[in-house]
């Protein structure tokens, strides 16, 4: 049995995508719109959102510029969304940032800024949306984490910690919300070519396009999976590495990454 409700037909589904202006978020939004969903597009870059929306019927899109690190922005965007569409069927939290950092480069201000977006931004949106989904006893929430949150990895000192937090958060959300009728999905991508991953200075194994990532996400929702992870040729290896004792894991990671 699937762990979540399967989304068998996207036509007319009201989906709020945060982080829709570029990368996976943009590709995922386009994929849903082509399947007939209605997508509320949120990110800081209003022009990029409008450029995406103009490629589709006006009744399908709602442009809601907002910064997830700003509670006023989130409240205003969600208030307009609910006024226009009377609620949502699926929340997809894709907004996030990435900063490769080694221990000797650590800056507390950088860590705070990243957590404000990746972690606290997620909490801000969830706190606003969860009461409405619970009141209806249906709908879904998808949190996009990363396999970087599975275990410690070189250059992921801040980013990996933020994604580990999101993975734990989403697991706990599932335990609380699924018995009350709300589906909860954890999305764990491997390496996806985006402007953020272009900052990495190492070879990224099993690197995929944003279009492939978007398709994998849609398939995961349609299968009712809890964790939607991809590409599986890479993520399955990462899952196996989680089982290794530290005395084996640490030297293996050094050898694989060269870092």
C-alpha positions in Angstrom: 0.0 0.0 0.0 1.3 3.5 -0.8 2.2 5.6 2.2 0.3 8.7 0.8 -2.7 9.3 -1.4 -1.9 8.9 -5.0 -2.4 12.0 -7.2 -3.8 10.2 -10.2 -5.0 13.3 -12.1 -3.4 16.7 -12.0 -6.1 18.5 -13.9 -7.5 21.3 -11.7 -5.3 20.5 -8.8 -4.3 23.7 -6.9 -0.5 23.5 -6.2 1.5 26.1 -4.4 5.2 25.9 -5.5 7.7 28.0 -3.5 11.0 28.4 -5.4 9.3 28.4 -8.8 11.5 31.0 -10.5 14.4 28.7 -11.5 16.0 25.3 -11.3 13.9 22.3 -10.2 11.1 24.6 -9.0 10.6 26.1 -12.5 10.8 22.8 -14.3 8.4 21.2 -11.8 5.9 24.0 -12.2 6.0 23.8 -16.0 5.5 20.0 -15.8 2.4 20.4 -13.6 1.0 23.2 -15.8 1.3 21.0 -18.9 -0.7 18.3 -17.0 -3.5 20.7 -16.4 -2.8 21.7 -12.8 -3.3 25.2 -11.4 0.0 26.4 -10.0 0.6 29.3 -7.7 4.2 30.5 -8.4 6.2 32.0 -5.6 9.8 33.2 -5.4 11.6 36.5 -4.9 12.1 37.1 -8.7 8.7 38.5 -9.8 9.9 39.0 -13.4 11.0 35.3 -13.7 7.6 34.2 -12.4 5.7 36.4 -14.8 7.8 35.1 -17.7 6.9 31.5 -16.7 3.2 32.3 -16.2 2.8 34.0 -19.6 3.4 30.7 -21.4 0.2 29.3 -19.9 -3.5 30.1 -19.7 -4.1 32.9 -17.1 -6.6 30.8 -15.3 -3.9 28.2 -14.5 -1.4 30.4 -12.8 -1.1 32.8 -9.9 2.0 34.9 -9.5 2.8 35.4 -5.8 6.2 37.0 -5.3 7.5 36.5 -1.8 10.7 35.9 0.2 10.4 32.8 2.4 12.6 34.4 5.0 10.0 37.2 5.4 6.9 36.3 7.4 5.0 39.3 6.1 5.6 38.1 2.5 4.5 34.6 3.2 1.3 35.8 5.0 0.4 38.1 2.2 1.0 35.5 -0.5 -1.0 32.9 1.2 -3.9 35.3 2.0 -4.1 36.2 -1.7 -3.9 32.6 -2.8 -6.7 31.5 -0.5 -8.8 34.5 -1.6 -8.3 33.6 -5.3 -8.5 29.8 -5.1 -10.2 29.0 -1.8 -7.2 26.9 -0.6 -4.7 24.5 -2.0 -4.4 20.7 -2.7 -0.6 20.5 -2.5 2.1 22.6 -1.0 5.6 22.1 -2.5 8.5 23.7 -0.6 11.3 24.0 -3.1 12.8 27.3 -2.0 16.3 27.0 -0.8 19.9 28.0 -1.3 23.3 26.3 -1.3 26.7 27.4 -0.2 29.7 25.0 -0.4 31.7 25.4 2.9 34.7 23.6 4.5 35.3 23.8 8.2 38.1 26.3 7.9 35.8 28.6 5.9 32.9 28.6 8.3 31.2 32.0 8.9 28.3 32.1 11.4 26.6 34.8 9.4 26.6 32.6 6.3 25.1 29.7 8.3 22.4 31.9 9.7 21.4 33.3 6.3 21.2 29.8 4.8 19.2 28.4 7.7 16.8 31.4 7.5 15.9 30.3 3.9 16.2 26.5 3.9 14.9 25.7 7.4 13.1 28.7 9.0 11.5 29.6 5.7 10.0 26.1 5.6 8.7 26.5 9.1 7.1 29.8 8.3 5.1 28.4 5.4 4.2 25.2 7.2 2.8 27.1 10.2 0.6 29.1 8.0 -0.7 26.3 5.8 -1.0 23.3 8.2 -4.1 24.5 10.1 -6.1 24.8 6.9 -5.1 21.4 5.6 -6.1 19.9 9.0 -9.4 21.6 9.0 -10.2 20.0 5.6 -8.6 16.7 6.5 -7.0 16.4 3.1 -4.3 17.8 0.8 -0.6 17.3 0.9 2.7 18.8 1.8 6.0 18.1 0.0 9.3 19.2 1.5 12.4 19.2 -0.8 15.4 18.1 1.2 18.5 16.4 -0.3 20.6 13.3 -0.1 23.2 15.7 1.3 21.2 15.4 4.5 21.7 11.7 4.8 25.2 11.9 6.3 28.1 14.3 6.6 29.8 15.2 3.3 32.7 17.5 2.4 31.7 21.0 1.5 28.2 20.4 3.0 29.0 21.8 6.4 26.0 24.2 6.4 23.9 23.0 3.5 23.9 19.4 4.6 23.0 20.3 8.2 20.0 22.3 6.9 18.8 19.4 4.7 19.3 16.9 7.6 17.0 19.2 9.6 14.4 19.2 6.8 14.5 15.4 6.5 13.9 14.9 10.2 11.1 17.6 10.1 9.3 15.9 7.3 9.4 12.4 8.9 7.9 13.9 12.0 5.3 15.8 9.9 4.2 12.5 8.4 3.8 10.9 11.8 1.6 13.8 12.9 -0.4 14.6 9.8 -0.9 11.4 7.8 -3.3 9.9 10.4 -5.4 13.1 10.1 -5.8 12.7 6.3 -2.9 15.0 5.1 -0.3 13.4 2.8 3.4 14.3 3.5 6.1 13.7 0.9 9.9 14.0 1.4 11.8 14.8 -1.8 15.5 13.8 -1.7 17.3 14.7 -4.9 20.8 13.7 -5.7 22.8 16.0 -8.0 20.7 18.1 -10.3 22.2 20.7 -12.6 21.1 24.1 -11.4 22.8 27.5 -10.9 23.3 26.4 -7.2 25.0 23.1 -7.9 27.2 24.9 -10.5 29.0 26.3 -7.5 30.4 22.9 -6.6 34.0 22.4 -7.5 34.0 18.6 -7.6 32.6 16.1 -10.1 29.0 15.4 -9.3 28.1 11.7 -9.9 24.8 10.8 -11.7 24.1 14.5 -12.5 20.6 14.9 -14.0 18.7 17.8 -15.6 16.0 19.8 -13.9 13.5 18.3 -16.4 14.3 14.8 -15.3 14.1 15.8 -11.6 10.6 17.3 -12.2 9.4 14.1 -13.9 10.7 12.0 -11.1 8.9 14.2 -8.6 5.6 13.9 -10.5 5.9 10.1 -10.7 6.6 9.9 -7.0 3.4 11.9 -6.2 1.4 9.7 -8.6 2.7 6.5 -6.8 1.9 7.9 -3.4 5.5 7.5 -2.1 6.7 9.1 1.1 10.3 9.6 0.1 10.7 10.5 -3.6 14.5 10.1 -4.2 16.3 10.3 -7.5 18.3 9.4 -9.5 18.0 6.0 -7.9 21.3 4.8 -9.3 22.9 7.3 -7.0 20.5 7.7 -4.1 20.4 3.9 -3.4 24.2 4.0 -3.0 23.8 7.0 -0.6 21.2 5.0 1.4 23.6 2.1 1.7 26.4 4.4 2.9 24.1 5.4 5.8 24.4 1.9 7.1 28.2 1.9 7.3 29.9 2.3 10.7 32.0 5.5 10.9 35.3 3.7 10.8 34.4 2.6 7.3 32.3 5.6 6.2 34.8 8.3 6.8 37.8 6.9 4.8 35.4 5.8 2.0 34.0 9.3 1.6 37.5 10.8 1.5 38.5 8.3 -1.1 35.4 8.8 -3.3 35.4 12.6 -3.1 39.1 13.2 -3.0 38.4 15.9 -0.4 
